[in-house]
């Protein structure tokens, strides 16, 4: 009797699990079909600025400053994101000598030209933490002595072109409104509200949560073994484009970084130091451009959408070499901490576009001024 009951219960539970699995697969299929229907081309090749964006930007600045106050290290004020650097290193960015005419834009207009640059490699978190903790990783590149009119009219002496990237192809927010909601929840220590702002499932951002979880990836063996993406779009001459930097090991001497002790808090810095300073082996990358095809679903104003490589493949425009060097002295690390990287440091030919980039212009400047003013008084 008892055996028969257990068999019937097992059969019932088995059928129930199969039904739930079937419903789950059906839901996934319907959600995928809906997403594909809602996210199809063509799209605008022009910026579309929503009402109220300026007010939302001011609110975000206040929250970002609050994060800087929360996460200062002793008396030193840190960045509101990518606070922990693995190092700032010298680099050379060489435009391809045989670059096609349509790709000769801005700092890439002279084939074979070599720019001297500074590269900053970092963790993404707003607070310095162990490298073993899942996180985004960042790369920022600053080209020096760039002639031409700068985008920021109040800083014409900069003569720079910055490229700011992190280690995932799309962002976990779409626009300024979602960013305000997300950063406010993070600053208040209510992380779940960043993606689930209320009880109404219509407002839940499950897809963006999945992007965020994918962004928080395990640490690579070395910060120079990751691929980095601009995420947001930029002008590329008359076109719109995203860019990425990816390792190019075949252009440098063969090298395998020694396995680091991942229990140490700064093992990524140690890996970088091992290759460049101890073993004296250079690192190589390529810088690539992905131009928008407005007939495909490649939106400017939604940074949560990854532009498909099938619709628009990446094209290499330059090679980057990080030569063997020493970079880890206290003076160099302080200089690295004081450097400002901003996608708006640069030329009109590479002007940042889209809501997240418009937000960056205001927030980066405000947070940088706040941080440097307080650090200068110490």
C-alpha positions as CSV (number, residue, x, y, z in Angstrom):
1,X,0.0,0.0,0.0
2,X,2.7,2.5,1.1
3,X,4.9,1.4,-1.9
4,X,2.0,2.1,-4.3
5,X,1.4,5.5,-2.8
6,X,5.1,6.5,-3.2
7,X,5.1,5.3,-6.8
8,X,2.0,7.3,-7.6
9,X,3.4,10.4,-5.8
10,X,6.7,9.9,-7.7
11,X,4.8,9.7,-11.0
12,X,2.7,12.8,-10.2
13,X,5.8,14.8,-9.2
14,X,7.6,13.7,-12.4
15,X,4.7,14.8,-14.6
16,X,4.5,18.1,-12.6
17,X,8.2,18.8,-13.2
18,X,7.8,18.0,-16.9
19,X,4.9,20.4,-17.1
20,X,6.8,23.1,-15.3
21,X,9.8,22.5,-17.7
22,X,7.5,22.7,-20.7
23,X,5.9,25.9,-19.4
24,X,9.4,27.3,-18.8
25,X,10.5,26.5,-22.3
26,X,7.3,28.0,-23.7
27,X,7.8,31.1,-21.7
28,X,11.4,31.4,-22.8
29,X,10.4,30.9,-26.5
30,X,7.6,33.5,-26.2
31,X,10.0,36.0,-24.5
32,X,12.6,35.4,-27.1
33,X,10.1,36.0,-29.9
34,X,8.8,39.1,-28.2
35,X,12.3,40.5,-27.7
36,X,13.1,39.8,-31.4
37,X,9.9,41.5,-32.5
38,X,10.4,44.6,-30.3
39,X,14.1,44.9,-31.2
40,X,14.3,44.9,-34.9
41,X,15.6,47.5,-37.4
42,X,15.7,50.0,-38.9
43,X,16.9,52.5,-36.2
44,X,17.8,56.2,-36.1
45,X,21.3,57.3,-37.0
46,X,20.7,60.5,-35.0
47,X,20.6,61.1,-31.3
48,X,17.1,61.3,-29.7
49,X,17.2,63.3,-26.4
50,X,14.2,62.5,-24.1
51,X,12.5,65.1,-22.0
52,X,13.8,65.5,-18.5
53,X,17.3,64.1,-19.2
54,X,19.0,67.2,-17.8
55,X,17.2,67.0,-14.5
56,X,17.9,63.3,-14.2
57,X,21.6,64.0,-14.9
58,X,21.8,66.4,-12.0
59,X,20.2,63.8,-9.7
60,X,22.8,61.3,-10.8
61,X,25.7,63.7,-10.2
62,X,24.5,64.1,-6.6
63,X,24.3,60.3,-6.1
64,X,27.8,59.8,-7.7
65,X,29.3,62.3,-5.3
66,X,27.6,60.5,-2.4
67,X,29.3,57.3,-3.6
68,X,32.7,59.0,-3.7
69,X,32.1,60.1,-0.1
70,X,31.1,56.6,0.9
71,X,34.0,54.9,-0.7
72,X,36.9,57.1,0.1
73,X,40.0,55.3,1.3
74,X,41.0,56.8,4.6
75,X,41.2,60.5,3.6
76,X,41.7,60.0,-0.1
77,X,38.8,60.3,-2.4
78,X,38.5,57.6,-5.1
79,X,36.7,57.4,-8.4
80,X,33.0,56.6,-8.3
81,X,33.7,53.6,-10.6
82,X,36.9,51.7,-11.6
83,X,38.5,52.9,-8.3
84,X,41.2,50.2,-8.2
85,X,43.9,50.4,-10.8
86,X,46.2,47.5,-11.7
87,X,48.6,50.0,-13.2
88,X,49.0,52.8,-15.7
89,X,51.5,51.9,-18.4
90,X,53.0,53.5,-21.4
91,X,51.8,52.3,-24.8
92,X,52.1,53.0,-28.5
93,X,49.1,53.1,-30.8
94,X,50.0,52.7,-34.5
95,X,47.5,53.3,-37.2
96,X,47.5,50.5,-39.8
97,X,49.9,51.5,-42.6
98,X,47.5,50.1,-45.3
99,X,44.2,51.5,-43.7
100,X,41.5,51.9,-46.3
101,X,40.3,55.4,-47.1
102,X,36.9,55.1,-45.5
103,X,38.5,54.2,-42.1
104,X,40.9,57.2,-42.1
105,X,39.0,59.3,-39.6
106,X,40.1,61.5,-36.7
107,X,43.2,60.1,-35.0
108,X,43.3,57.3,-37.6
109,X,43.5,59.6,-40.6
110,X,47.2,59.2,-41.2
111,X,48.2,55.6,-42.0
112,X,51.3,54.4,-40.1
113,X,51.0,57.2,-37.5
114,X,52.2,56.2,-34.1
115,X,50.6,57.9,-31.0
116,X,52.3,57.8,-27.6
117,X,49.7,56.8,-25.1
118,X,48.9,56.0,-21.4
119,X,46.8,52.9,-20.7
120,X,45.0,52.4,-17.3
121,X,43.9,48.9,-16.4
122,X,41.4,48.5,-13.5
123,X,38.6,46.7,-11.7
124,X,35.1,48.1,-12.2
125,X,33.9,48.4,-8.7
126,X,33.5,51.7,-6.9
127,X,35.5,50.4,-3.9
128,X,38.9,48.6,-4.1
129,X,38.4,44.9,-3.4
130,X,40.2,41.6,-3.9
131,X,40.8,40.8,-7.6
132,X,39.3,37.4,-7.0
133,X,35.9,38.9,-6.5
134,X,33.7,38.7,-9.7
135,X,33.8,42.1,-11.3
136,X,34.0,44.0,-14.6
137,X,37.5,45.0,-15.7
138,X,38.3,48.3,-17.3
139,X,40.8,49.7,-19.9
140,X,41.2,53.4,-20.6
141,X,43.6,54.7,-23.3
142,X,44.8,58.3,-23.6
143,X,46.5,59.4,-26.8
144,X,48.9,62.3,-26.2
145,X,49.8,65.4,-28.3
146,X,46.7,65.1,-30.5
147,X,46.4,68.2,-32.6
148,X,43.0,69.8,-33.4
149,X,40.1,71.4,-31.6
150,X,39.1,69.6,-28.5
151,X,35.4,68.7,-27.7
152,X,35.5,70.5,-24.4
153,X,36.0,74.2,-25.3
154,X,37.1,75.1,-21.7
155,X,40.0,72.7,-21.9
156,X,41.6,73.4,-25.3
157,X,45.1,72.7,-24.0
158,X,44.5,69.0,-23.4
159,X,45.4,67.8,-26.9
160,X,44.2,64.3,-26.0
161,X,42.0,61.5,-27.3
162,X,40.6,59.1,-24.7
163,X,39.1,55.7,-25.3
164,X,37.2,54.3,-22.2
165,X,36.1,50.7,-22.2
166,X,35.2,47.7,-20.0
167,X,35.1,44.0,-20.3
168,X,31.6,43.3,-21.6
169,X,30.0,44.3,-24.9
170,X,26.8,45.8,-23.5
171,X,25.7,47.7,-20.4
172,X,23.1,46.6,-17.8
173,X,21.1,49.8,-18.2
174,X,19.5,51.2,-21.4
175,X,19.4,54.9,-20.8
176,X,19.8,57.8,-18.3
177,X,16.4,57.1,-16.6
178,X,17.4,53.5,-15.8
179,X,20.8,54.5,-14.8
180,X,19.4,57.0,-12.2
181,X,17.2,54.2,-10.7
182,X,20.1,51.8,-10.7
183,X,22.8,54.0,-9.1
184,X,20.3,55.3,-6.5
185,X,19.5,51.8,-5.4
186,X,23.2,50.9,-5.3
187,X,24.1,54.0,-3.3
188,X,21.3,53.2,-0.7
189,X,22.6,49.6,-0.4
190,X,19.4,48.2,-1.9
191,X,20.8,46.3,-4.8
192,X,17.7,44.3,-5.6
193,X,15.8,47.5,-6.2
194,X,18.3,48.3,-9.0
195,X,16.5,45.7,-11.2
196,X,13.2,45.2,-9.3
197,X,12.0,48.7,-8.5
198,X,8.5,47.6,-7.4
199,X,6.0,44.8,-7.2
200,X,4.8,45.3,-10.7
201,X,6.5,42.7,-13.0
202,X,6.1,45.1,-15.9
203,X,8.9,47.2,-14.4
204,X,11.2,44.3,-13.6
205,X,14.5,44.3,-15.6
206,X,15.3,40.6,-15.7
207,X,17.3,40.9,-18.9
208,X,19.4,43.7,-17.5
209,X,20.0,41.7,-14.3
210,X,21.3,38.9,-16.5
211,X,23.6,41.3,-18.3
212,X,24.9,42.6,-14.9
213,X,25.6,39.0,-13.7
214,X,27.4,38.3,-17.0
215,X,29.5,41.5,-16.6
216,X,30.6,40.4,-13.1
217,X,32.9,37.7,-14.4
218,X,35.8,35.8,-12.8
219,X,39.2,37.5,-13.0
220,X,41.3,36.7,-16.0
221,X,44.9,35.4,-15.6
222,X,46.1,38.9,-16.4
223,X,44.4,42.3,-17.2
224,X,46.1,42.2,-20.6
225,X,44.4,39.0,-21.6
226,X,40.8,40.4,-21.7
227,X,38.9,42.1,-24.5
228,X,37.5,45.5,-23.8
229,X,34.5,47.3,-25.4
230,X,33.3,50.9,-25.6
231,X,29.7,49.7,-25.0
232,X,28.3,53.1,-26.0
233,X,28.6,54.6,-29.5
234,X,30.8,57.4,-30.9
235,X,31.1,59.4,-34.1
236,X,33.6,57.9,-36.5
237,X,33.8,60.7,-39.1
238,X,30.3,60.9,-40.6
239,X,29.4,57.4,-39.3
240,X,28.5,56.1,-35.9
241,X,30.6,53.3,-34.4
242,X,31.5,51.3,-31.3
243,X,35.1,50.2,-30.7
244,X,36.9,47.4,-28.9
245,X,40.5,46.5,-27.9
246,X,41.3,42.8,-28.1
247,X,44.6,40.9,-27.4
248,X,46.9,40.3,-30.4
249,X,49.5,37.9,-29.0
250,X,50.8,36.9,-32.5
251,X,52.3,40.4,-32.8
252,X,54.4,40.1,-29.7
253,X,56.9,37.5,-28.4
254,X,55.2,34.4,-27.3
255,X,54.5,34.5,-23.6
256,X,52.4,32.7,-21.0
257,X,52.0,34.5,-17.7
258,X,52.9,32.5,-14.6
259,X,50.0,31.3,-12.5
260,X,49.4,33.9,-9.8
261,X,48.2,33.3,-6.2
262,X,44.6,34.3,-6.5
263,X,44.2,34.5,-2.8
264,X,46.3,37.7,-2.9
265,X,44.3,40.9,-3.1
266,X,46.3,42.4,-6.0
267,X,47.3,39.4,-8.1
268,X,46.2,41.1,-11.4
269,X,48.8,43.8,-10.7
270,X,51.3,41.1,-9.9
271,X,50.6,39.4,-13.3
272,X,51.0,42.7,-15.1
273,X,54.2,43.4,-13.2
274,X,55.5,39.9,-13.9
275,X,55.2,40.3,-17.7
276,X,56.2,43.9,-18.2
277,X,58.7,44.5,-15.4
278,X,60.2,41.2,-14.4
279,X,60.1,39.1,-17.6
280,X,60.4,42.3,-19.8
281,X,57.9,41.0,-22.4
282,X,55.7,43.4,-24.3
283,X,51.9,43.0,-24.7
284,X,50.0,43.6,-28.0
285,X,46.4,44.5,-28.9
286,X,44.4,45.6,-31.9
287,X,42.0,48.5,-31.8
288,X,38.9,47.8,-33.8
289,X,35.8,49.8,-35.1
290,X,32.3,48.5,-35.5
291,X,30.2,50.9,-37.7
292,X,26.5,51.2,-37.3
293,X,24.2,49.9,-40.0
294,X,20.9,51.8,-39.3
295,X,19.0,49.3,-41.3
296,X,19.7,46.7,-38.6
297,X,18.8,46.9,-34.9
298,X,21.9,48.9,-33.8
299,X,20.4,51.7,-31.6
300,X,22.4,54.7,-30.4
301,X,20.3,55.4,-27.3
302,X,20.1,51.9,-25.7
303,X,23.5,50.7,-24.4
304,X,21.9,47.4,-23.2
305,X,21.8,46.2,-26.9
306,X,24.9,44.5,-28.2
307,X,25.4,45.3,-31.9
308,X,25.6,42.1,-33.8
309,X,28.9,41.2,-35.5
310,X,26.9,39.4,-38.2
311,X,25.3,42.7,-39.1
312,X,28.5,44.8,-38.7
313,X,31.8,43.1,-38.2
314,X,34.7,44.8,-36.4
315,X,37.4,46.3,-38.5
316,X,41.0,46.8,-37.2
317,X,42.2,50.4,-37.5
318,X,45.3,50.3,-35.2
319,X,47.7,48.1,-33.3
320,X,48.7,48.7,-29.7
321,X,52.0,47.8,-28.1
322,X,52.6,48.0,-24.4
323,X,56.4,47.7,-24.1
324,X,58.4,46.2,-21.2
325,X,58.6,48.8,-18.5
326,X,58.6,49.6,-14.8
327,X,55.3,51.1,-13.7
328,X,54.7,50.2,-10.0
329,X,56.6,52.8,-7.9
330,X,54.7,54.9,-5.3
331,X,55.1,58.0,-7.4
332,X,53.8,56.3,-10.6
333,X,50.8,54.9,-8.7
334,X,49.9,58.3,-7.3
335,X,50.2,59.8,-10.8
336,X,48.0,57.0,-12.1
337,X,45.4,57.8,-9.5
338,X,45.4,61.5,-10.4
339,X,44.9,60.9,-14.1
340,X,41.5,61.6,-15.5
341,X,40.1,59.6,-18.4
342,X,36.9,60.9,-20.1
343,X,35.4,59.9,-23.5
344,X,34.8,63.6,-24.0
345,X,38.5,64.3,-24.0
346,X,39.1,64.2,-27.7
347,X,38.2,65.4,-31.2
348,X,34.8,66.0,-32.9
349,X,35.6,63.1,-35.2
350,X,35.2,60.8,-32.3
351,X,32.5,62.7,-30.3
352,X,30.6,60.4,-27.9
353,X,26.9,60.1,-28.7
354,X,23.8,58.7,-27.0
355,X,22.2,59.2,-23.6
356,X,24.8,57.4,-21.5
357,X,27.6,59.3,-23.1
358,X,25.8,62.6,-22.6
359,X,25.4,61.6,-19.0
360,X,29.1,60.8,-18.8
361,X,30.1,64.3,-19.9
362,X,28.4,65.9,-16.9
363,X,29.1,63.2,-14.3
364,X,32.8,62.6,-15.1
365,X,33.5,66.3,-15.0
366,X,31.6,66.9,-11.7
367,X,33.1,63.8,-9.9
368,X,36.6,64.5,-11.2
369,X,36.5,68.1,-10.0
370,X,35.1,67.0,-6.6
371,X,37.6,64.3,-6.1
372,X,40.7,66.3,-7.2
373,X,39.6,69.4,-5.1
374,X,39.5,67.3,-1.9
375,X,42.6,65.3,-2.7
376,X,44.6,68.5,-3.4
377,X,43.9,69.8,0.1
378,X,45.5,66.8,1.8
